[in-house]
Amino acid sequence: MNIKSQNAALRRKAATINGLIALGATMIGVTVASPIPAFWRGLMTGVWIAGTVGLIGGQVFLQRAHRWR
């Protein structure tokens, strides 16, 4: 795989992860503002935060792994 296709693959993966991070951030806001019982609001907010933090960590790993090649 040449450098150009490696960069294109990284951009595709990074764009997908960026989109998922944006979705996670949106869902955190929606969950916090929704009129559901406090227990479920707290649970779902925690789930979305954990997922979003995991995606951010995945993006950092992806970019660092690409840099070390």
MDAnalysis code that builds the backbone (N, CA, C; Angstrom):
import MDAnalysis as mda
import numpy as np

u = mda.Universe.empty(207, n_residues=69, atom_resindex=np.repeat(np.arange(69), 3), trajectory=True)
u.add_TopologyAttr("name", ["N", "CA", "C"] * 69)
u.add_TopologyAttr("resid", np.arange(1, 70))
u.add_TopologyAttr("resname", ["MET", "ASN", "ILE", "LYS", "SER", "GLN", "ASN", "ALA", "ALA", "LEU", "ARG", "ARG", "LYS", "ALA", "ALA", "THR", "ILE", "ASN", "GLY", "LEU", "ILE", "ALA", "LEU", "GLY", "ALA", "THR", "MET", "ILE", "GLY", "VAL", "THR", "VAL", "ALA", "SER", "PRO", "ILE", "PRO", "ALA", "PHE", "TRP", "ARG", "GLY", "LEU", "MET", "THR", "GLY", "VAL", "TRP", "ILE", "ALA", "GLY", "THR", "VAL", "GLY", "LEU", "ILE", "GLY", "GLY", "GLN", "VAL", "PHE", "LEU", "GLN", "ARG", "ALA", "HIS", "ARG", "TRP", "ARG"])
u.atoms.positions = np.array([
    [0.851, -1.176, 0.000],
    [0.000, 0.000, 0.000],
    [0.896, 1.238, 0.000],
    [0.655, 2.122, -0.945],
    [1.500, 3.307, -1.010],
    [1.026, 4.387, -0.031],
    [1.834, 5.425, 0.077],
    [1.570, 6.479, 1.062],
    [0.229, 7.169, 0.795],
    [-0.079, 7.420, -0.481],
    [-1.313, 8.127, -0.804],
    [-2.542, 7.343, -0.359],
    [-2.549, 6.047, -0.607],
    [-3.710, 5.249, -0.201],
    [-3.748, 5.068, 1.314],
    [-2.585, 5.044, 1.970],
    [-2.565, 4.975, 3.434],
    [-3.188, 6.237, 4.026],
    [-2.824, 7.395, 3.462],
    [-3.390, 8.651, 3.956],
    [-4.893, 8.713, 3.701],
    [-5.327, 8.207, 2.552],
    [-6.762, 8.198, 2.249],
    [-7.503, 7.289, 3.224],
    [-6.915, 6.147, 3.537],
    [-7.542, 5.223, 4.488],
    [-7.618, 5.857, 5.874],
    [-6.560, 6.540, 6.287],
    [-6.569, 7.219, 7.587],
    [-7.641, 8.304, 7.617],
    [-7.746, 9.077, 6.539],
    [-8.762, 10.136, 6.488],
    [-10.171, 9.561, 6.575],
    [-10.408, 8.437, 5.884],
    [-11.728, 7.804, 5.940],
    [-12.050, 7.337, 7.350],
    [-11.085, 6.655, 7.973],
    [-11.307, 6.162, 9.338],
    [-11.506, 7.323, 10.309],
    [-10.674, 8.357, 10.183],
    [-10.775, 9.512, 11.076],
    [-12.108, 10.230, 10.883],
    [-12.564, 10.340, 9.639],
    [-13.844, 11.004, 9.381],
    [-15.000, 10.214, 9.984],
    [-14.936, 8.900, 9.887],
    [-15.980, 8.061, 10.478],
    [-16.000, 8.227, 11.990],
    [-14.825, 8.185, 12.606],
    [-14.755, 8.330, 14.060],
    [-15.211, 9.728, 14.478],
    [-14.834, 10.762, 13.705],
    [-15.293, 12.127, 14.020],
    [-16.810, 12.217, 13.988],
    [-17.417, 11.586, 13.000],
    [-18.876, 11.581, 12.915],
    [-19.516, 10.893, 14.103],
    [-18.939, 9.772, 14.523],
    [-19.475, 9.054, 15.679],
    [-19.290, 9.848, 16.974],
    [-18.169, 10.556, 17.086],
    [-17.945, 11.409, 18.260],
    [-18.984, 12.533, 18.288],
    [-19.258, 13.134, 17.129],
    [-20.278, 14.188, 17.065],
    [-21.651, 13.633, 17.433],
    [-21.956, 12.435, 16.960],
    [-23.228, 11.803, 17.318],
    [-23.298, 11.564, 18.824],
    [-22.201, 11.079, 19.405],
    [-22.166, 10.847, 20.850],
    [-22.383, 12.126, 21.633],
    [-21.735, 13.208, 21.200],
    [-21.902, 14.492, 21.890],
    [-23.343, 14.987, 21.781],
    [-23.943, 14.805, 20.615],
    [-25.345, 15.193, 20.437],
    [-26.253, 14.379, 21.343],
    [-26.017, 13.080, 21.404],
    [-26.861, 12.211, 22.217],
    [-26.703, 12.501, 23.706],
    [-25.510, 12.916, 24.126],
    [-25.328, 13.314, 25.529],
    [-26.236, 14.503, 25.830],
    [-26.227, 15.501, 24.941],
    [-27.083, 16.671, 25.139],
    [-28.562, 16.326, 25.126],
    [-28.959, 15.455, 24.211],
    [-30.368, 15.053, 24.132],
    [-30.776, 14.303, 25.391],
    [-29.922, 13.401, 25.857],
    [-30.247, 12.607, 27.038],
    [-30.351, 13.481, 28.284],
    [-29.419, 14.409, 28.429],
    [-29.443, 15.289, 29.605],
    [-30.709, 16.148, 29.616],
    [-31.160, 16.571, 28.445],
    [-32.320, 17.461, 28.363],
    [-33.654, 16.718, 28.277],
    [-33.633, 15.394, 28.219],
    [-34.889, 14.663, 28.019],
    [-35.672, 14.519, 29.327],
    [-36.989, 14.495, 29.218],
    [-37.841, 14.404, 30.416],
    [-38.070, 12.952, 30.846],
    [-37.005, 12.268, 31.203],
    [-37.117, 10.887, 31.672],
    [-36.700, 10.843, 33.139],
    [-37.033, 9.765, 33.854],
    [-36.636, 9.679, 35.266],
    [-35.119, 9.847, 35.443],
    [-34.742, 10.411, 36.572],
    [-33.338, 10.755, 36.834],
    [-32.418, 9.550, 36.725],
    [-32.864, 8.383, 37.186],
    [-32.010, 7.195, 37.112],
    [-31.646, 6.881, 35.669],
    [-32.647, 6.837, 34.793],
    [-32.387, 6.494, 33.395],
    [-31.601, 7.586, 32.693],
    [-31.880, 8.838, 33.038],
    [-31.131, 9.947, 32.447],
    [-29.656, 9.831, 32.818],
    [-29.375, 9.544, 34.094],
    [-27.988, 9.381, 34.531],
    [-27.323, 8.180, 33.893],
    [-28.055, 7.082, 33.808],
    [-27.496, 5.864, 33.200],
    [-27.159, 6.082, 31.731],
    [-28.100, 6.626, 30.983],
    [-27.871, 6.823, 29.550],
    [-26.808, 7.883, 29.286],
    [-26.764, 8.909, 30.115],
    [-25.706, 9.910, 29.960],
    [-24.347, 9.262, 30.174],
    [-24.239, 8.415, 31.191],
    [-22.984, 7.707, 31.445],
    [-22.592, 6.791, 30.305],
    [-23.570, 6.103, 29.735],
    [-23.285, 5.206, 28.603],
    [-22.769, 6.005, 27.408],
    [-23.427, 7.117, 27.085],
    [-22.994, 7.925, 25.948],
    [-21.630, 8.560, 26.202],
    [-21.389, 9.009, 27.436],
    [-20.079, 9.595, 27.753],
    [-18.985, 8.548, 27.614],
    [-19.224, 7.353, 28.140],
    [-18.220, 6.287, 28.047],
    [-17.930, 5.937, 26.590],
    [-18.969, 5.843, 25.782],
    [-18.773, 5.535, 24.366],
    [-18.006, 6.624, 23.642],
    [-18.336, 7.870, 23.938],
    [-17.663, 8.994, 23.283],
    [-16.196, 9.070, 23.700],
    [-15.927, 8.871, 24.977],
    [-14.533, 8.873, 25.447],
    [-13.765, 7.718, 24.805],
    [-14.403, 6.571, 24.676],
    [-13.768, 5.434, 24.006],
    [-13.436, 5.747, 22.556],
    [-14.337, 6.414, 21.859],
    [-14.078, 6.790, 20.467],
    [-12.939, 7.800, 20.360],
    [-12.891, 8.751, 21.289],
    [-11.790, 9.721, 21.278],
    [-10.465, 8.993, 21.497],
    [-10.447, 8.048, 22.434],
    [-9.240, 7.244, 22.650],
    [-8.875, 6.436, 21.421],
    [-9.870, 5.895, 20.745],
    [-9.615, 5.142, 19.512],
    [-9.025, 6.019, 18.428],
    [-9.514, 7.250, 18.331],
    [-8.969, 8.157, 17.326],
    [-7.520, 8.525, 17.648],
    [-7.226, 8.764, 18.913],
    [-5.843, 9.060, 19.311],
    [-4.943, 7.874, 18.971],
    [-5.401, 6.670, 19.284],
    [-4.622, 5.469, 18.970],
    [-4.403, 5.341, 17.466],
    [-5.446, 5.555, 16.672],
    [-5.344, 5.443, 15.218],
    [-4.321, 6.425, 14.666],
    [-4.376, 7.669, 15.121],
    [-3.458, 8.675, 14.602],
    [-2.026, 8.426, 15.058],
    [-1.856, 7.971, 16.296],
    [-0.498, 7.675, 16.770],
    [0.075, 6.468, 16.051],
    [-0.751, 5.450, 15.815],
    [-0.286, 4.263, 15.101],
    [0.105, 4.624, 13.671],
    [-0.648, 5.515, 13.044],
    [-0.323, 5.935, 11.682],
    [0.976, 6.739, 11.663],
    [1.189, 7.553, 12.679],
    [2.399, 8.367, 12.734],
    [3.647, 7.505, 12.902],
    [3.533, 6.397, 13.629],
    [4.695, 5.546, 13.893],
    [5.061, 4.649, 12.720],
    [4.254, 4.604, 11.660],
    [4.571, 3.747, 10.504],
    [5.710, 4.300, 9.714],
])
